Every structure is written in C-alpha cells, then in structure tokens.
C-alpha cells in the first residue's frame, strides 16, 4: 500500500468473519490491515534476521582408534570423515574429508585431540568450529591400557613361583628388562615397573600380573614329579578355609 498499510485484495474475506474478541463485535477494515501488516512484517523481520545472523561454527566430535605403539611413540595418521558443508548458495551438503592427525606421545584413552577450524562452518563471516577426536586404543596382544598405566599377564611355572627366579620381560617400547619373581609368589601377584607405561608429566607404570601356569602331567617323568611334590607337601591344605 502506498501509505505503508496492507491493502487486502477485493473479496478476500468472503466466507470468513473476524472478531476483535468476545462480545466486541466484528473487526473493521483497519483491524484487517493491522493484522496482516503484523503477520507479514514479522516474516520480513525473520528473513532479515536470518540474513544478518552471525555465529561461530559448531564443534564436532568423533572417535579415532590408534595402536598402542602410536600412543607410546607418537605418530601422524590420516583419517577420513563424512562431514556437512555449505555450498555457494548456502545449501547444506555432505562430503568426505581426509585430514592429517598428529598423535602426540603419551596420549591415553579418553583424551581429546583438537583440530582447530575443522568443525562446522560459521555464519555471517564468523570462523568455523573445531573438531575433537576422542582417542581409543586398539586391543594389544600383550598389554592392557588403563589411563596411563599398562598391564601385562606374566606366566610363571609353579617352581618359579615357589622358589623365586629372574625372568625376562618385553617392554612396551621394544626393549627387554629382567624382573625378579619373589619366593612363594602367589597367583595374581602384581609387580610394578615404574615409569614403563604411557608418557606424560607423570608417566604411567607397567604392572605385571603373575599367572602360575601348571605343566601338564603328560609323561612318566612329569607324573612322578607331581607325585613326589604331593608327598612333600602333604601337610598343605588349600581348601581348609572352606570348613569341609
């Protein structure tokens, strides 16, 4: 309308009746103009707000699984992510992105690696968000990871556990250390190698869990040895605490 009001087309209100409110009577032409001006004006304001909208892009989260060796020594790996982007017309679309990730030495499960600017794009010229990768360490054939500590099962024979001995143990970094198994060591005894876990301001430790492995009695000599052991330890009653 030239004067700024909204002018509805002729006959638009046939079959409709607008009221001001209960018992206030039918609305007049001025009420119609005010109603539609408010309705369409609000839509125009929303469109303008969308065009002027500015916001930093949202952060994204994903998971990355690495080998224990990568966590110990650090590495650089490439990952492929399916991420949403915005084309030149502002329409969202999906595409695959390949990113190079630097894994610092000593990273542990549950820690996040931040890739700045690799999240969702921003609006109105604002910067994109970040990508946070949660670290997961793949199962290892020898070591189990808990925070910065490592655990390894160390098999020993009954005679080694009873008499005590020195055994060689592989370390996570590829070396070998000699470990003392004390006399009368029990099954499940935990031996600690300080600072042999994942690196950090306070390095983790390597724990060795003793597992007494029984040799099979599959030969005459082995059976005789077990019989002699039974005679020599006849006073030992491992089930005495059961009360039967």
Secondary structure, 3 states (H helix, E strand, C coil): CCCCCCCCCCCCCCCCCCECCCCCCECCHHHHHHHHHHHHHHHHHHHHHHHCCCECCCCEEEEEEECHHHHHHCEEEEEEEEEEEECCCCCEEEEEEEEEEEECCCCCCCCEEEECCCCCCCECCCCCCCEEEEEEECCCCCEEEECCEEEEEEEECHHHHHHCEEEEEECCCCCEEEEEECCCCCCCCEEEECCCCCCCCCCCCEEEEEEECCCCCCCHHHHHHHHHHHHHCCCCCCCHHHCC
